[in-house]
Amino acid sequence: ENAVAVWDRLHSAADPLPQLPYSVLALGDSNYSEFCGAGKKFDDRLAELGARRIRERADCDVDYETPANAWIEAVLGATPAPLPADALKAGCSRKNPFPARLLLNRRLNRDGSEKDVRHFEIGLAESGLEYEVGDALGVVPQNCPELVEEILLALKCDGEEAVPAPDGSETGLRQALARDCQITQIPPSLLAWVARRSGEADLLALCDEARVKERDAWLWGQEIIDLLLAFPGAVPAPAEFVGLLRKLQPRLYSISSSLKAHPGQVHLTVGRVGYHSRNRARKGVCSTFLSDRLHGDATVPVFVQVSKSFRLPEDADRPVIMVGPGTGIAPFRAFLHDRRASGARGRNWLFFGEQRAGTDFYYEDELDPMLSDGHLTRLSLAFSRDQPEKIYVQHRMMEAASELWAWLQEGAHFYVCGDAGRMAKDVDAALHAICETAGGLSSEAASDYVKKLKSEKRYQRDVY
């Protein structure tokens, strides 16, 4: 959110900035066409304004530590301390996750639902890990064993072939595909290798950076196994294949519990991903790892990812408005449990939505009692498929515009969690509209009011 304000200021700047020295460290993921796009735009705009580049931009992929530390050392002229990306407590971190026990795996949807959302409870006893509500839990998954075997078959390998491990040592191919490598999404490096080896003209054309949109459309719904099966004559040797793959990354999930209410535990609310494309069943890497494959003595490696920009108000008497449809309810369940455990007196208003009340009302058994005893002041529900017209959380916001505006005028903090693509944009538009209709502000004044909410940290979003 703060980057938007800085960009707007730079984008609208009319005067040159010749006295400003700068360098850009750009972060991104090369699986996406706009790799390091924000960093590149900042770098270009500062150059346009005549600022003095003191070091060339460094573009970092998901394994950012080495190039980022090199950039910091070059710019600051000193060896940097380790980047504080994770909660480094009791030695547990992103690089050294804690092997936790899965205590509970419960489906939140009732029979007949089109979705499969799970409530997970994970034990943190003896881990030393701590978290605050608003933080995320990093989960280090393993790949689906069946998919690993399919890829081995396509490679004509038995899985025992020696390949490089992430730490520079050697490991077996099966082990690497199961634990070290991302084996679903097709990386550009593998696509380019297969295109060159196969000589397929259409595939070679897709590797042209000028045809990014065409490439993305072709890749949609395809995975690495599809590419290997489609071009069996262009299959890399085991070590080369592993070298073309991306490192398997942890997944971050909004924590849905409070240590004050559930000491020694962390809870997650996760949608199990499963679908069909190109006549094949596909599985979400981490969601199915958690829901399907953790049995007996199996452990799940976890770490805490601090999120200082998504926090409850320091003044516990402040009211909070929470908009969290679907699995976006996760941090707000944590907020409600935390405020109850700490004795916070501020009012609580939750907007929740899903498909159907009869099958998809997550945590109904907790929210209804909270509503009855007054801890949850208001509960606004939007079940989109329980009536002919679709009703979403932004519609419920507009229906309660006057009261929502009154809460904001009384100092309420406004939170949003969930889908960034549509929901968060629609909710933001509704908030602006409420400032105009209920607050009587002009469009420009409403925009300024929302910006002020953000600058005061009264409008916070956890969107993805």
PyMOL commands that set and color helices and strands:
alter all, ss='L'
color gray80, all
select helices_A, chain A and resi 2-12+37-48+65-76+145-155+173-180+188-198+201-206+209-219+224-230+238-244+285-292+326-342+357-360+364-372+393-399+401-409+423-437+443-455
alter helices_A, ss='H'
color red, helices_A
select strands_A, chain A and resi 21-22+25-27+52-53+58-60+98-107+117-123+136-139+162-164+170-172+251-254+265-271+274-277+280-283+299-305+320-323+348-354+378-383+413-418+459-463
alter strands_A, ss='S'
color yellow, strands_A
deselect
rebuild
show_as cartoon
